[in-house]
Amino acid sequence: MFKKFTITDILLFISAILSLIFSEILYFQGNKVDGTFIGLWVPSILAFGIYLKLINNTKDD
């Protein structure tokens, strides 16, 4: 299952997870605005990963 992941996929996934964790830490420490702002990065990072996957798939065709 994980054999299809490239190093780019893994790095993007790790950055999304770290962003989520860091935003939750900030949010629960009382920095709700900063935590929410960083939490909004998660879907953007994952969407960028999907975009890169689509670009690579169209180059192979």
KOLDRENMI-645818 format. One record per residue (C-alpha): x, y, z; residue in three letters. Coordinates in pm, whole numbers, m for minus. Layout:
REM KOLDRENMI-645818
+--------+--------+--------+---------+
:      u :      v :      w : tordren :
+--------+--------+--------+---------+
:      X :      Y :      Z :     ALA :
...
+--------+--------+--------+---------+
//
This chain:
REM KOLDRENMI-645818
+--------+--------+--------+---------+
:      u :      v :      w : tordren :
+--------+--------+--------+---------+
:      0 :      0 :      0 :     MET :
:    275 :    245 :     91 :     PHE :
:    496 :    146 :   m200 :     LYS :
:    318 :    395 :   m426 :     LYS :
:    422 :    690 :   m208 :     PHE :
:    712 :    897 :   m331 :     THR :
:    938 :   1102 :   m105 :     ILE :
:    738 :   1412 :   m204 :     THR :
:    413 :   1247 :    m96 :     ASP :
:    562 :   1153 :    239 :     ILE :
:    703 :   1501 :    300 :     LEU :
:    374 :   1670 :    214 :     LEU :
:    182 :   1432 :    439 :     PHE :
:    424 :   1489 :    728 :     ILE :
:    403 :   1866 :    683 :     SER :
:     22 :   1849 :    690 :     ALA :
:     24 :   1638 :   1007 :     ILE :
:    276 :   1868 :   1176 :     LEU :
:     69 :   2171 :   1080 :     SER :
:   m239 :   2010 :   1232 :     LEU :
:    m57 :   1923 :   1555 :     ILE :
:    102 :   2266 :   1585 :     PHE :
:   m231 :   2440 :   1525 :     SER :
:   m400 :   2230 :   1794 :     GLU :
:   m122 :   2312 :   2040 :     ILE :
:   m158 :   2683 :   1970 :     LEU :
:   m537 :   2668 :   1988 :     TYR :
:   m548 :   2492 :   2323 :     PHE :
:   m281 :   2719 :   2469 :     GLN :
:   m512 :   3013 :   2412 :     GLY :
:   m385 :   3145 :   2079 :     ASN :
:   m710 :   3063 :   1902 :     LYS :
:   m662 :   3298 :   1608 :     VAL :
:   m310 :   3173 :   1535 :     ASP :
:   m416 :   2812 :   1580 :     GLY :
:   m705 :   2856 :   1339 :     THR :
:   m482 :   3029 :   1084 :     PHE :
:   m225 :   2750 :   1087 :     ILE :
:   m501 :   2489 :   1089 :     GLY :
:   m618 :   2628 :    756 :     LEU :
:   m284 :   2530 :    604 :     TRP :
:   m365 :   2158 :    628 :     VAL :
:   m617 :   2138 :    341 :     PRO :
:   m398 :   2371 :    135 :     SER :
:    m94 :   2146 :    179 :     ILE :
:   m296 :   1835 :     92 :     LEU :
:   m451 :   2007 :   m211 :     ALA :
:   m104 :   2105 :   m330 :     PHE :
:      0 :   1740 :   m299 :     GLY :
:   m298 :   1633 :   m509 :     ILE :
:   m209 :   1898 :   m766 :     TYR :
:    147 :   1767 :   m788 :     LEU :
:     18 :   1412 :   m831 :     LYS :
:   m209 :   1523 :  m1116 :     LEU :
:     73 :   1708 :  m1288 :     ILE :
:    300 :   1402 :  m1266 :     ASN :
:     28 :   1172 :  m1399 :     ASN :
:    m36 :   1391 :  m1704 :     THR :
:    336 :   1399 :  m1787 :     LYS :
:    345 :   1018 :  m1794 :     ASP :
:     63 :    995 :  m2051 :     ASP :
+--------+--------+--------+---------+
//
